[in-house]
């Protein structure tokens, strides 16, 4: 690993941190280590590597375990993990084969039958399916509180329930864009943790991180990402990331090894390729999104726009946003006047925007949460979460914003 001046900013550090070109024939960019297994120098080295991989012992100060097998570790994954910690200020990171691989592996690393996970509602469709259907099947209870809930509302979920082990938040919430009070969650977790129970705070930071939100620096134990989105940024890969303290990440990596949810070398290499432009992409996408938000707020066929920091999100929402974020991001949800039929007319009429799920890519994507990303929720669950039939979600890309606004204008004319 290259040494870095302590004051070097992440945007500078990522170009050299974690990779020594002289260990790869001087290659400016890391090669793809497309291998399944690695050769040990000695039997003792192999023994030590497996002690670390299976959690039989912990890493010593300055120790770097030998490579074993790509399901466990791989140079491309390790280079990437070293680089991506800079923005979030994390001690360690783990790359996964998908965002859901990251979320499920992290949860299973710290939950056992009889434990309870409390989560903000709504969350990404796959996450809520895991929480509402799969974890309970293994006798792990889950309870939810509304995104943006007060500290008192969140505390009521934890106060009289000694089985709570995880407070899980997604902020902003997908797709309502409501932000949750991470600082309050940290205070609650600390208040009810003791020698027999440590309550962890996990934050899905996909929508705003790592540029406009740094949850670890505000008290989150683990921060999670669908790296498919902004980290990858080009809609050409699927991956996930978990970051946090070394001792916690050691447990996460053991679970990753056993579940087989590690990323492959090619995907890790592609994310590495994207890191250099991550900050400038997110900043430009935000700039474009702000223009589209103002256009939508003034349009006569729009009922409401959901976007962080807007006064119409409510005074408390604005207050949380100011405390926890440094930007507004590039994901917008808006309600078309009418219902599903009117929303579908807009979606079918766009020309420059792409009708597809996912987000964070260089192209603008538009979708209907109620029947697409969150279709597995019941009608009652959608109603409670605020996911309506006339809601549309847009991930703003790098096209000219004037063209995007013109595209929306002609589509809305058909609503």
C-alpha positions, 0 to 999 in steps of 0.5 A: 500500500502506498503511504498517504499524507494525512491531509490528502483528500479522498479524491486525490488518495484514490489514485494511489492508495491501496495499489503499488504499481511496482508489485505488478510490473509497473502497471499504472492500472491494476491488472485483473487477477482472474484466478480462483486460488493462490499459492502459499510460500510456506505451510505456516503462511497457509495456516495463518491465512485460514486462521484469519479467514475463518475468524479463528484469530484476529489480524495483528497490527500491520498484518496482511494475511496471505491470499487464499481463494477468490471466494475469500480474498482477491487482489482486485477486491483488496485494492478496491477495499483499501481505496473506498474507505477514504470518503466514509472515514471507515477502518475497513471495507468488504466488497460483495457480489451485489447490494443484497449480498452486502445487506444480507451478509451483514445482517446475518453476521450479527443476528441469530434466532430470537434477535430482533432487527428494527428498520426504517420504512420504506426501504429498497424492495429487496431489503424489505423482502429480506426483513419481512419474509426471510429473516422471520423464517429463521426466527429473527424478528423484525419491526419497522418505524416510519422513515423520518420518525422522531427519537421518541418513536424510534426509542419506543421500538427498543425500550422494552424489547431486550431482543433488539440487536440492530437498528437499520436505516435507509436514508433517504428512503427508497422511494419516498426520499424521507431522511431518518435521524441517524444521530437519534438512532445512535443515542438510542443504541448507546442508551440500551446497549450493555455488557450483554447486548450491543445494539448496532446501527446500520445505514444504507447510504446508497442514495447519497454516499459517499460524497454527500453523506458520511454516516460512520462519522455521525455514529453508524457502526456499519454503512452499506451500499449497492455499489451497482449504483454510484460507485459503479456508475455506468450500469454495467456491473452488480456489486455491494459494499459494507464498511465499518470498524475492523473488528466488525468487518472481520465478522462480516468478512467471515460471513461473506466467505461462508455464504460465498457473496464476495465480488469477482475480480472483473467487477472489482476492477470495473468499480476501481475504474469508476472511482476516479470520476465518482465525485465529479459524476455525483456533483454533476448529476446533483447539479442536473437534478436541482434544475429538474426539481425546480422545473417539476415544482412549477409544473401544473400536472405535478402534485408534489416533488419529494427531494431532500431539503425541499421545504415541502418535505416538512420542517423536521425533514429539512432540519435532519437533512441540514445536520446529516447531509452536505448535498441533495443528490440526484434521485427525485420522486414526484407524484403526477396528478391522477393515478397509475394510468397517468403515471404510466402515460408519462413513463411510456412517453419519455424519449431521452430518459430510460424506463428501467429500474436501478439508479446512479448510472450516467444515464437518466433512469425513470421507473414506477416504484409501486409496480416495479421496485416495490411491487412485492409490498402489500397494498397496506404496506405501500399505503403506510410507507407512502408509496402511491400509484401516481409516484414516479422515481427518477435517477438523474444522469449526465445528459443535458438538463435542458433536454431532460426537462423538455423530455419530461414536459412533452411526457407530462403533456400526455398525462 
